[in-house]
């Protein structure tokens, strides 16, 4: 313990506690506000997509906090140094240290030790915790937060269609696949365009099912409902 006492004195421990205490307090305060605003913004998406509370807490926000804490860590270090150093100066503690014979370099030791602790913690978060947590958080966002629903374009009358799309560029003698389209098409803008033996149905919502080894005898492009 002698080498420990030589490296870090009681005064150093006092300054380190002040530094780290201010750092963790500021980061907890800002991240708490960020969590509240994020939840207030996304509560409608979570409710609409039926996100479970367990997933919201342990999969989303449990990984949300380390990511943004590590992202804004340099800013919080800057704020912490300014805040607690100004507090020391206000209480005349720095003047007392200088009057006791402490040099400026010696005063910087607890600052450097605190910065080294934060740097190691930031490295461990960025190298081991955040990458795995980000995968879980992004998967949750893709399922419950950024889930996109298929919407039909506005100002268009749709009708259901289930039939064959016959293309004019298909030879009447050679067998070609028949495409069965099941879904909805816009009566105003939907069209069938020949493309490589298959049909391209624009402004449509549905799916196309190809059937092989069928012959088409279609002199022109047409759509059968």
C-alpha positions, 0 to 999 in steps of 0.5 A: 500500500505504500506505493499506492499512497505515494501515487494517490494521496487523500487530496487526490482521492478527494479531487478524483471523487469530485471529478467522477461524481460530477461526471456521472451526475451530469451524464445521468441527468442529461441521459435521463432527459434524453430517455424521457423525450425519446419515449414521449416521441416514440410511445405512439410507435411502440403502442401501434406496433405492440412493442412489449414493455420488457423489450422496450426496457431491456432491449431498447433503453438498456442499450440506448443509455450506454450508446449515447453516454459513450457518444457524448462522454467527451462533452460531459468530461468538459462540463464536469471539469469546468463545473467542479473546478469552478466550485473548488475556486469558489470555495478557495480550495485551489488557493489553499492547495497553492499556498501549501506548496502544491505545484500546478503539475501536481494539481493536474495528477488527479485530473489525469487519473480521472481522465484515464479511468474515464478513457478505459471505461469508454474503451470497454464500452465502445469495444465490448458492450456497445457493438452487441447492444447496438445490434439488439437495439437496431433490431428492436427499432426495425421491428417496432419503431421503424416498421413501415406499412404498405400504403397505397398512393392517394387519389387513385381508385383501386380494384382487386385483380387475379388473372393472367398477364399476357405479353405481346413480345412472347412468341406464340410457338415457344413456351413461356411462363405465365404470370399470375398477379394477385393483389390490387392495381390502380385503374388510372395508372396501372399498366403492363409493360413487356420486359424479358418475357415477364410483366412489369405491373406499375402502381400495384400492390400484390405479388406475382406467381410465375408458372412454367411450361405454359404457352401464350397466344397473345397478339397484344398486351392485355390484362384479364381480371 
